[in-house]
Amino acid sequence: MTRLILKWTLNSVALFAVMRLLPGIQIDRFQDLLLATLVIGLLNAFLRPVIILLTLPVTMMTLGLFTLVINGLMFYLAAHLVSGFHLSSFGIAFQAALLFSLISFVLNMLFGTKK
């Protein structure tokens, strides 16, 4: 349970960093940041594997690069589900998902939550 809360906190920090680095992202309140992080995590845990399975031929043809588009789609969907989380375009969602993944990976490696 403690590791789950630590991962959620680190991912929230990563989302905050992405919001500060990219101009097309706006999060209204701190609660919206936490909720957006939770929604992104849930979408990545439950919906992303289904979409990857359904788009497997395209993913294979692009040598896995289509997975980046799916990550952007999860970010864009999270912005539509959380009312205080705004993205200006799908391009920003794509960039944000890529940057979020990188920052989250580094933070989770630094704090040892990857097991």
Long-range contacts (C-beta under 8 A, 24 or more apart in sequence): 3-113, 3-115, 6-111, 6-113, 7-108, 7-113, 8-34, 8-37, 8-38, 8-41, 10-104, 10-107, 10-108, 10-111, 10-113, 11-37, 11-40, 11-41, 11-100, 11-104, 11-107, 12-37, 13-107, 14-100, 14-103, 14-104, 14-107, 15-40, 15-100, 17-99, 17-103, 18-96, 18-99, 18-100, 18-103, 21-99, 22-92, 22-95, 22-96, 22-99, 24-87, 24-88, 24-89, 24-91, 24-92, 24-96, 25-86, 25-87, 25-88, 25-92, 25-96, 26-85, 26-86, 27-84, 27-85, 27-86, 28-84, 28-85, 28-86, 29-84, 31-84, 32-82, 32-83, 32-84, 32-85, 33-85, 35-82, 35-84, 35-85, 36-78, 36-79, 36-82, 36-84, 36-85, 39-78, 39-81, 39-82, 40-74, 40-75, 40-78, 40-100, 43-74, 43-77, 43-78, 44-74, 47-74, 47-77, 48-74, 68-94, 68-97, 68-98, 69-94, 71-97, 71-98, 71-101, 72-96, 72-97, 72-98, 75-100
